[in-house]
Amino acid sequence: MKDDILKDDFIDEIILTREEIAGICEKFGEKLTEEYRGKRPILVGLLKGSIPFMAELMKHIKCETEIDFIQASSYSGVKSKGAVMILKDMITPVKDRHVIIVEDIIDTGLTIQEVMNLFQDRGAKSIEIVTLLDKPAGRTVNTVTPKYIGKTIPNKFVVGFGLDYDELYRNLDYVGVLKEAVYKK
């Protein structure tokens, strides 16, 4: 199926097609519905990359949920800066609530760890992570373990379906490996 896609000339290979992403979201939706029925969790999307994934995922969750967003960043270009900054905070209180962090990719783990610490400090009842992609080879924080992982990928720089390179390529309806020539100018 991946060979049938006419990939853009800036992509080396397709990691996930739109259909595969929808299938992952359907599977996650069933599991989250079963686990959180009657608990009214808060889905917290990490801006900006989680938006397409969260929008697709929400369609498949069949229990009461709330949504909110937080923007945190440790990246500039293709490298993590190491320090995490909260750029936009959420408005929904998390005290005594079940929180499901929705992330596009977990790479170093720095950003997600900082967000989890913030929610723990604010008294969340439980915190779980659902991520479209997991890149364990990039991990610098070994305490981050997502409960729901769409696909584990090698240490390659990927874009699409919310993932970007300097704010570009988020709008692709698939995830692909960005050609090095694009970011090694």
Beta strands, then each sheet from edge to edge (+ up, - down):
strand 1: 11-16
strand 2: 42-47
strand 3: 66-76
strand 4: 79-88
strand 5: 98-106
strand 6: 126-134
strand 7: 148-152
strand 8: 158-159
strand 9: 175-178
sheet 1: 1+ 9- 8+
sheet 2: 4+ 3- 2- 5- 6- 7-
end
